[in-house]
């Protein structure tokens, strides 16, 4: 008689059945689609470049801001052991949520521009993009 439970929650090493995988497929597709739209309209699409251009940043500043995301991926080499100890799912959900909250700060950009000027606004956006890039890199580790 086998003592192995058929409940995946009781035995986390057990692989999901095909039916369980198919049941989660629509959620996975919906999540990926929503994430793609979110990222394309905020950081990686042409809309963000036009937004930065409209704020009056030159091409060098825009290029610097766009280069932060790929360079932040290098943190994965150093953060992987910590992510492993903390848990992959917990890390993903925590940092995925944080990056979305951080993006809300972009809504304050017109206020920062009108009160503090273009130089402080550049630093403000660089901080937001930098922290977003770091949280994205940690979530994808």
ZAMARGU-4260 file (C-alpha; in steps of 0.2 Angstrom, whole numbers, plus 5000, padded with zeros to 4 digits):
<rodrens>
0) 5000/5000/5000 | 5007/5017/4995 | 5008/5031/5007 | 5010/5044/4994 | 4995/5056/4994
5) 4986/5061/4978 | 4983/5079/4984 | 4997/5090/4976 | 4996/5102/4991 | 5001/5088/5003
10) 5015/5082/4991 | 5023/5098/4983 | 5036/5087/4973 | 5022/5078/4964 | 5019/5085/4946
15) 5003/5092/4941 | 4991/5082/4930 | 4986/5087/4913 | 4969/5092/4919 | 4976/5103/4932
20) 4988/5111/4920 | 4974/5114/4907 | 4963/5122/4921 | 4976/5135/4925 | 4980/5139/4907
25) 4967/5153/4904 | 4974/5162/4920 | 4992/5160/4914 | 4987/5167/4897 | 4977/5181/4904
30) 4991/5186/4916 | 5004/5186/4902 | 4993/5197/4891 | 4989/5209/4904 | 5008/5210/4909
35) 5013/5213/4891 | 5000/5227/4889 | 5006/5235/4905 | 5024/5235/4901 | 5022/5240/4883
40) 5012/5255/4888 | 5023/5260/4903 | 5041/5257/4901 | 5046/5247/4885 | 5035/5254/4872
45) 5036/5269/4861 | 5023/5278/4872 | 5036/5279/4886 | 5048/5287/4874 | 5036/5299/4868
50) 5031/5304/4886 | 5050/5307/4890 | 5052/5317/4874 | 5036/5327/4878 | 5044/5331/4896
55) 5059/5339/4886 | 5072/5326/4889 | 5086/5324/4876 | 5090/5308/4867 | 5105/5305/4879
60) 5093/5306/4894 | 5080/5295/4886 | 5093/5282/4881 | 5100/5282/4899 | 5083/5278/4906
65) 5079/5265/4893 | 5096/5256/4897 | 5092/5254/4916 | 5081/5239/4913 | 5093/5228/4904
70) 5107/5232/4916 | 5097/5228/4931 | 5095/5210/4925 | 5113/5208/4931 | 5108/5208/4949
75) 5100/5190/4946 | 5118/5183/4947 | 5120/5189/4965 | 5102/5188/4971 | 5098/5170/4966
80) 5104/5162/4982 | 5093/5173/4992 | 5078/5171/4981 | 5080/5152/4983 | 5080/5153/5002
85) 5065/5165/5002 | 5055/5155/4989 | 5053/5157/4971 | 5034/5160/4971 | 5034/5171/4986
90) 5048/5182/4978 | 5039/5183/4961 | 5023/5188/4969 | 5031/5201/4981 | 5042/5209/4968
95) 5029/5208/4954 | 5017/5218/4965 | 5030/5230/4971 | 5035/5235/4953 | 5017/5238/4949
100) 5015/5250/4964 | 5031/5258/4960 | 5024/5262/4943 | 5010/5272/4951 | 5023/5285/4955
105) 5024/5290/4937 | 5007/5298/4939 | 5016/5311/4950 | 5028/5316/4936 | 5018/5332/4930
110) 5017/5338/4948 | 5036/5335/4950 | 5039/5344/4934 | 5028/5359/4938 | 5035/5361/4956
115) 5053/5356/4954 | 5058/5358/4936 | 5066/5347/4923 | 5082/5341/4932 | 5073/5335/4947
120) 5060/5327/4936 | 5074/5317/4927 | 5080/5311/4944 | 5063/5306/4949 | 5059/5296/4933
125) 5077/5288/4934 | 5073/5283/4952 | 5056/5275/4947 | 5063/5267/4932 | 5078/5260/4942
130) 5068/5253/4956 | 5056/5246/4944 | 5070/5238/4934 | 5077/5230/4950 | 5061/5223/4956
135) 5057/5216/4939 | 5074/5208/4939 | 5072/5200/4956 | 5054/5194/4952 | 5061/5186/4936
140) 5076/5177/4945
</rodrens>
